[in-house]
């Protein structure tokens, strides 16, 4: 018999029915097992003067461990706006989530996780852990040690009906200020690809804090020149976080991705 498109089209329903009928009876049970063993999605939120590429070493390690990973772009325009953006990202993620924030990203995850029962753990990587009414700028000045203010360059950017001020770290200062333990050539790439943060984002006061109800982990970078280590330590202790300390710069996710991954995996495994 000569096979034509019409012949194939007529035969297709019967063929599909046969295939469906031949499916093993154990399939639903396997699906139930997969759901039971579902690993949380790790959502990595970068901070100011950085972009999502700073998580590359961590992403590779987490994927190798079998975890789904998402590293969205943080707008860096305002705390309430950035928090709302992250909430939208989380709404599109199925299943449990471990939410990770670096630097200013810590303030963003603290707000975005409020009221979200799917967020099972918060991880702060050299990050701000604000309480209600606190700003990143205020917290950074709580203890001495930050030299960031001497290295940033304010620039104007357009807004509807006016303009705003955003900050970049001077390229010549970036290596020592932000990433002193990263090879110079790599830090030079980071310097030219850094994303500016609006001063409004650093000065805006935080709302409710999710770390009051969600278990948290914190990695303290003891050679941080952006956020004084004493501030990171004080915030982590206040939040009751599981604390790990490492001798690293503010760019700890770039210089020490294995340690960062270890902390994140500790949080992820504690959720199961």
LINDA-V961867 format. One record per helix or strand of 3 or more residues. SS is the DSSP state (H for helix, E for strand). FROM is the first residue (numbers start at 0). TO is the last residue. Records with the same first field share a line. If there is no record, write none. Layout:
SS->FROM-TO / FROM-TO
This chain:
H->4-20 / 26-35 / 51-63 / 78-90 / 104-111 / 135-139 / 147-149 / 170-177 / 183-192 / 198-202 / 209-211 / 228-238 / 251-254 / 256-269
E->40-44 / 96-102 / 118-126 / 151-158 / 161-168 / 215-220 / 241-245
